[in-house]
Amino acid sequence: MSTKGLSADDERVTVRDVARRAGVSATTVSRVIKGDYPVAQATRTRVLRAMRELDYVLNVHARALSGASTKMVAFVLDDVTGPSFAYVAKGVEQQATAEGRLCMVCTTHGDPARELAVVEAMREQRADAVILVGGGSLDDAYVERMTHFAHALDKAGSRLVLCGRPPLGRDVPTTVVEYDNEGGAYAMTSHLLSQGHRRIALLGADSPDDASTTKLDRVRGFVRAHESFDVPHDPALIVPTGFGRQDGYEGTRRLIALGAEFTAVFAATDMVAIGVLAALREAGLRVPDDVSLAGYDDIPFAADLEPGLTTVHIPTEELGRTAVRLALNRKERQHVVLGTHIVVRDSVRPPNRTTTK
């Protein structure tokens, strides 16, 4: 096929060009591309070979107008550098590949407005599934808008997936893959209390400006464990911070500067715990001799810290795989809760008789 003197648009290979090369009808080529109609394997092979030889590129916009999906799942998260998010992403990518889908990763930097914009963009691209991972906002306007997108995606044959966050409502068409977030916090706080700790600081809690479902659940588990042990918790020891290393470092320095009394620190993520560990060492306090330390997530290098970090294990890769599998196979139950458990290492022991300051 000569392309001399043609514009760039004229040079674009079409379905009809592929059909001529493969010796089949344009309808057959379309069926191979969409994968929505049985085609003999020998015919499919000829079509795919013709597409490769002609370097055929699918026109995504034309496909969207025709109502076809893009064979893609979108994975939406706060920050790609977060270790736990990275392992959820790994699970998503593995399952997407197994299901014959591409995986697009989108970041929001913790901005609910940006998250909504990304969901809208993925709806326009007709992604097969839009997977939101991590804590969601409790703001009424946000929930209302996300509920609207859930219905719009469902109407378009796509799916909104809430991974690691609770449902939007009873009749909202979503796939929900949670883990026992509150239960993990309850179990870890109970472990610290059973070791004899009565002054436990919680770093990485919630604040009025950061209404995250993940943080709220971990606070609830922390408080509920104290109630179960009939031990009053000190609200002053629940410190609102972010989920990063620097947040843990600065939060611990504030506690120490205020002269707060505590024998253990429960960090809301392992990254927070790493920051806590640095601040305690800087203050001349040893873990676990002077202060016990626990984390949440069980990221891979938690075991490599000195001492090894006692933490709550989240099945991160399984979360990602399950999110994709359920979204693309909707005959399965569309709301599951995966378990968490504590991993006991060397960073927790019974407190010294002298109260730590």
Summary of the structure (lengths in Angstrom):
residues: 357
radius of gyration: 25.5
end to end distance: 80.8
largest distance: 88.3
contacts: 1209
relative contact order: 0.12
helix: 45%
strand: 17%
